[in-house]
Amino acid sequence: MLRLSNLALPLDHTPEDLRAAIVARLAVRPEELLAYHVFRRGHDARRRGNIQLVYTLDCELRELDAVLARFSGDQHVRPTPDMRWIPPVLPSHAAGRTQRPVVIGAGPCGLMAALVLAQAGLKPIIIERGRAVRDRTVDTFALWRKSRFTAESNVQFGEGGAGTFSDGKLYSGVSDPRHLGRKVLEEFVKAGAPEEILTLSKPHIGTFRLVTVVQSLRAQIEELGGEYRFETRLEGIETAPCEGGGRQVTGLRLSTGEVLPADRVILAVGHSARDTFAMLHEEGVPMQAKPFSIGVRIEHPQAVIDVARFGPQAGHPLLGAADYKLVHHASTGRGVYSFCMCPGGQVVAATSEKDQVVTNGMSQYSRAERNANSGIVVEVRPGVDFPDEPLAGIAFQRQWEKAAFVAGGGDYRAPAQRVGDFLAGRASTSLGTVVPSYQPGVTPTDLSRCLPDFVVASIREALPRFERRIKGYSMDDAVMTGVETRTSSPLRIDRDATGQSPALRRLFPAGEGAGYAGGILSAGIDGIRVAEWLVASL
């Protein structure tokens, strides 16, 4: 097979047009093209009014070798890579192991790690501090609708992880030479996700469909001998000396009072497990502070974004709700950028600690809500904005989340401000035509009360620049809601070339919480990789 990439056609082309374009691009006779299928389809909207669909296709040709030789210097004509995932081989001496591996956390990373271990015959135990996904949804809605917060069951904690209440984006910019992302997508499709995620360049499935996928993955893991323990928190680690020096994991102290024997542990706790990070730091697990970003959520009418991005072709069924990606390098020396853009979605309450306000964005599969929302966030750095110490970034996050709670009124409402008022440096006393989607509600105020001065200055500089890219972006009535602080983990837990903590052997830090992923797909990829490392360690 031959993989042909970057083939562009008009938005309303026919199937015959696509076949003819392949034949013309490869300079072959029509009968030489035996078959083709779409590997990926995206769109190029850089020229409004002339939006094109852009294809990557796998083609079966009569004279494959001759065509490849003719295009040997063309980066868009290559042999189709072998994307099959080869499962790790369990050593024969490990087949009868009674000691089961343990996965801490049932987010995207933990789910994929547990699935790979279960497929290898290792019958993992999955420890999840939150509740099963359906019960967790009830608790999360209680915060959104009734301001009733549950510390261990919310947007951050519970089966499915933080990604469950998001746009369900399934694309990533991480290097993936082994095509592990394909394995993640294929498992999601088996678990009930729409097959289109295998071909769309920016696939997403939305919150409600993610819930079903998460439940189905759990059923597969349990069918293969895996065991889930919900509402169970990791509170400590039992260790023993290693041969040749150092220490290794021997057991886990759980919130149930049990000490669970464990000689292989995958730590996939997510970026908000602050008490777990503190415990690991006390246990001497090496970790480093790392940069992350904080800012606000901004909302516009989705129709404004659609027209700005797609022009007269806004509303075309193949385009759907428009998204965007924006970056500005401010004179403050900070990068300002859009984060986790959610077309046709809503801003959600995402705190995991009492008396704090955190925002995030979420969309359903349809992306049919009135507003578009995105994080607009600014880089913060250890050693510059907070001490270069492992847990200092968490303290920095808490400072602004508590300030947002106070500014919002002390009842989980969020502080909000019209963009016109924010740019003018005055507090908002009311909001305009853009109705904020955040629940349990917002309080018009001055967002500078709950953000560092340099973040405020950087965003004020960036918004007019973003207006040049998207007409209407700095409209007076656009709404900003604070604060967005959980863009990524504020620390990285060290691991070596075998995936293990260098100071605590057989502990495998993984995923977004450990600082090795950012989003559903990259977390799933890292879960597969770490599960393979665990099998190799046997």
N, C-alpha and C positions, 0 to 999 in steps of 0.2 A: 504493500500500500504506500501511497505517496501523500504527504500532508502539505496542502496548499494553504497559505495564510495570507491575510491582508487583501482579500478579494472584495472589492466594493461594488455595490449595485444600488440603483435608486430604491427609495423606500417602498414603492409600489410595484416592484418587479414581479414577474411571473416565474413559476418553476422552470419553464422553458428558457427564460432569460438566464437563470442561474446556470443551467447546463451549458448553454451557449457560451457564457462567460468563462467557464472552466476550460472548455475546448479551445477558446481563443487564447486564453492565458498560457496554456501549456503547448499551444501550437500543434495540436494533434487533430486527426480526423474524427468526426463524431462517433464513428463505430469503434474507435480505439478506447474511448471512455466506457468501460464496462459497467461501472457503478460508482456511486459516491454517497457519502452521508455527511451531515453537518456535525462537526465536532464542537464548534463554538460560533455563536452569532452575537454581535454587538452592534452599536451604531456610532457614527461619527457625526456629531452635531456642531462642529466648529463653524460651518457655514449655514446660518439660519435660512430656511427656505429651500435648502438643497441638502437635506439630511440623507445620509446613505447608510445602508446596512453593510456591515463588514463581517466577512465570513472567514472561518478556518475550516477546511474540509479535508476529509480523508477520501482519496480517490483510488479506484482500482483500474489499472490500465493494462492494455494488451502488451505493450512494450515498455514495461516499467523501468528496467535498467537503462534503456536507451534515453528515456525522458529524463531520468535523474542525472545521467551523464551530461546531457545537453544543458541542464540547469545547475551544474555543480557549483557555480559561484553565486547562486541566488539564495539568499537567506530565507526567502518565503517559499521555497520548494525543497522539501527535505523528505527522507524516508519517514514514514509514520513510526513514532517511538513505541516501544513495548511498554505499555502503562500498567500491565498487570502487577498486582501486589503479590509478592512471594512471602507467605507467612513464615515466621520464625520456626525453626525446627527444634522441638523439645528434645534435649538429650535423653537417651534411653534410660540412664540412671535416675532421671528426674521424673519419669512417668508415674511412679508410684508415690510421689511426695505426699506426706500428710500435712506439712506446713504450707499453708495457702498464702499467696501474696495478698497484700492489702492495698487498696486504693483509697486515699483520703480525698473525698470530694467527688460529686456526681455532675459536674459541669461538662462542657464539651471535651475537655482534655481527659478528665477522669472517665467519662463514658467510653471514649474510644480506646483508652488504655485498658479498661476493664473488658471491653469487647474482644480486643486482640488477645488478652490473657485467657479469656474464656474459650476463644476459638483454638488456642494452643493446648487446651485441656487442663488449665491450671486452677480453675474454679475460684476466682478471686472473691474476696470479701470487700464490699464497698461501704465505707463509712461516710455518712452524710449528716452534717449537723442540722440541716433543715428538714422540711417535711417532703413527702412525695408530691409530685408536681401538681396534681389536682387540688390537694389540700393547701399547698403553698399558694396557689392562685386565689383561693378564698381569703387567706391572710393578707395577700398583697392588695386585693380589692378593698379589704377593710380599711387599710391605710388611705387608699385613694378616695374612698367614698365616705368614710366615717372618722378619719384622722385617728384610727386605732392602730398603733404600731406594735408589731410582734418582732422581738429582737432576733429570733432564730429562724424566722420564716418571712421572707420579704423579697424584694427584687434581687438582692445579692445572694441570699442564702436559700438553699433548697435544691431539689432535683432539677437538673437542667442548667443550673448556674445562672449568672447574670445575663447570658445571651438569650435566655428564654423570653425575657421581657425586653425585646429589642426589635430591630427591623428584621432580624433573621438573615442578615447578610452572609452569603456563603462564598465570598471571594477574598483574596488576600494578595499582598504584594511580596510575600516572603519567597525566598528561593526554595524551589521544590523539585530538585533534579530527579528524585525517585517517583514523582507523581503520587505522593501519599495523599494529596488533596483529592485526587480522583477516588481513592479508597474511601475517604470520608463521605464524598458525595454519593457514591454508590451505596454505601451503608444507609445513608439517609433516605435514598429512594426506596430501598428494601423496607425501610421502616415507615414508609407512607408519604414521603415528600414527593412533590410532583416531578416527573421525569425531566421536565424542562430545565431543572437545575444542572443537568449534565451538559447542556448546550449553551445556555445563556451566558454572556460574558460577565454579567453582574447578577447572579441568581440571588433570590431571597425567598423566604417562605413565610415570614410573619409569625407573630406570637402564637396564635391559636393552633396553627399547623405544627409549630415546634413542640407544643405540648404533646400532641399525638405521637410525633416522632420519638420524643424522649421516653414516653411510656412503652413504645414498641421496642426500643433498644433495650430497655430494662427487661422486658419479657424474653428477649433473645438471650441476654446474659444469664438470666435465671434458668432458662431452659438448658443452658450449657453447664449448669452447676454453680453459677455465681450466687452470691448471697448479699442482699442489701440490709443495712442497718440504718434506718432513718432516725432523726432526732437524737443523734449520738455525736458528741463532739470530742475531738482529740485534745487531751489535756496534758499529756506528757509522753516521754519516750524512755523506755528501758533500754540500757546499753550494756555491752560487755567488751572486754579487750579483744582486739583482732590479733590473729597470728601475724607477727612481724611489726606490731605496734599499731597505735590508733585504737579507735573504738568502732563498734558496729551495732546496728539495731537488733534487739532481741524481743521487744514487745512494745505495746502501746497502752498507755493509761487513758481510759475513756471516761466520759462524763457519767456513764452508767455505774461507775465504780469498778468495772471489770478491767483486768490487765490482760490484753489479748496478745498471745504469743505471735510474733511476726518477725521473720528474718529477711523479708523483702517488702519495702513500702514505697509506693508511688505517692508523692505529695502534690496533689492537684487541687489546692485549696481556694484558688481564685484570688483576685487582687484586693479583696476587702476583709480577709480573715486576719484582722489586726491583732486579736488576742493570740492567735496561733503563731503569727510572726514573732510576737514578744516572747512566747514560750520557747520557740526554736532558738531565738537569740540567747536566752538564758541557758539553754542546753549546749551552747557553744557551736551551733551550726553556722558556718561562715556565710555572711550576706553583706551586700553593699547597697548604700543609697544610690538611686539612679534618677535621672531626669524624668519628669512627667509634665503634664499640662493642666491648667485650670482656667475656668472662664464661665461662660453662660450658655444657655440655650436661646436661640433666636428663632422666632416664628414669623412667617409671611403667608399670605394666601397662596395656596398651591398654584392657583391660576396665574399669579404673577410670575412665579418661577417657570411654569410651563411656557408662557409666552416669551419670556426673556431667553430661554434656552432653545426653544423649538420654533419660534416665530409662527408663521401661518400653518405649520404642520403640528402645532400643539393639539393634543387630544387624539392623535393618531393611535389606533389600538396597538400597533407594534411598538410604540414608544412608551406608552403608559405615563405615569407621573414622573416629571423631570427631577433629576438629582443634580448636584453640583459638587465641585471640589475647589476650594479657594485657599490660597496661601499668600501671605504678605510678610516681608521682612521689615519690621518696624525700626524706626530710628532709635528706639530704646535698646536695640541689639537683640530683640526677641523675635522669634517666629510666631506669627499669628495664623491660625488655620482652621478650616471647618473640620469637624470631627463627627463621625457617626451620623451622617446626614440621613434623615428619615422622610422621604417623600410621603405626602398624604398620611401623616401620622399624628402622634401626640407626644407632649412632654410629660414624663412620669416622675413620681416621687420614688427615689431610689436609695434612701438612707438605709444603713444597716445598724445604726446606733441611735439610742434614745436622744431626743431633744437636739436633733441636727437635721438640716435640710440638704439633700443632694438631688440633682436633677439628672435625667437621662432621656433618651428618645426611643420611641417604639412605633412600629407600624404593623398593621395586619397585612396579609397576603395581597389584598385588593389595593392597598395604598389609596383608599378612597376618602379619607378624612379631608376636611376643608383646608387645614394648614400644612405647610412644609415646616420642618424644624431641623436644626442642626446645632451641634456644639460650635461655639466660636471660642477657641481656647488659646492660651499663651504658654510658652515653655517656662518651666521653673526648674532650677538647677541646684543640686546639693553643693555646699560650699560657697554659694552665692546668695540664695534666697532662704536657706535653712542650713543648719550644720551638716557637715559631711559625715553623718553617722547613720547606721542602718535604719533606725526607727524614727529619725527626725522628720522625714517626709510625711509620715502618718500624723505626727503632731501638727505639722503645717496644714494638712488637709482638715484636721479637726477644728483648727482655729477658725477657718473660714466657713465651715459647715455650721458651726455653732453661731457664728455671726449672722449667717443667712436665716437660721431658725429664729433668732431674735428679731431681725429685720422683717421677717414675714409675719410676725405677730405671736410667735411662741406656741402655735398649735398645728404645725406642719404645713401651713400655707407657705408659699414661696415668695420671696421678694421679686417684684417685677418692675420694669421701667420701659416706657416708650422709647424707641430709638431716637426720635427727635429730641426728647428731654435729655437722654444720655449724652448725645453729642453737644447739647447746649450747656451741660453741666448743672442741670436743675433736677430736683426730685419730681417724679410723676405723682400727681394727686388723683389722676383718673387714667383710664385706658381708652383707646379709640376704636377704630373699625375692626382691628384684628383682635379676635377674642382668644385669650390664652387658653390652651387646652389642658394645662397642668391641673391635676386634682390632688388634694382637696381644695384648691383655690389659690389665688395670689393676692398679695398686698402691694398696691402701687407705692413706690418708694424710690430711694436713690441707691443704686447697686454699688456705688463706691463705698458704701458702709460695710460691704461684705466681700470685697476683693482688694488685693494689694494695689497700691497706687500705680505701679508699673504695668499691671495687667489692664487697669482702666485706661491708662494712657495709650497702651499698645492697641487695644480694641478701638478706641476713638480714632486713632490714625488709620486703622485698617478698614473700617466700614465704608468711608468714601472711596477708597481704592476698590473695594469689592463692588461698589455701585457701577464702576466703569466696566466690570465684567458682566454683571447681572443688573439690568435696569430695574429700579424699584427696590434694590437691596437695602438701601439706607432710608427708605420711606419713613416718614415721621411716625406712623401708627404701627410699624412692625414692633413686636414685643420681645423683650429680653427677660429671661427668667433665670435666677441664680439659685445655687451655684453648681457648676459642673466641675467635679474634682476627681472623679474616678476614671479618668481617661486610660490609665494603665497602672500597673503596680508601681508604688514608690520605691521599691527595692528589688534587687536580684539576689536569689539564693545560689551560691556557687555550686557548680557541678563540673566534674572532670570529663575526659573523653569517653568514659564508660557510662556517663549519665548519673554518676553517684556523687553525693556530697563528699568532698575530699577529707572532711573531718569526721564524718559519720557514715561509714560504709553501709551499703545496701539500703540507703535512703536515696530515693530518686526524685529530686525536685523537678517539677514539670509545669508547663502551661503558663497562663498569664500571670497568676499569682507569684510564681517563681521568677518572672521577668523574661520568659522565653517565648511569648506569644502575645498577640493583640487582636482578639476577635475570635469568632466561632471556628472558622476554618483553620487558622494557624494554630489554635489551641488543640483542635482535633489532630492535626498533623503531628504536633509535639507529643500528644498522648500515644499515638502509634509508635513513634520513634522511641519513647521512653519504655514502653512495654517490650519492644524488641531488645532494648538494652537489658531489661530485667531478665528476659529469657536467656540472653547470652551470658549473664552472670551466673547462671546455674551450671 
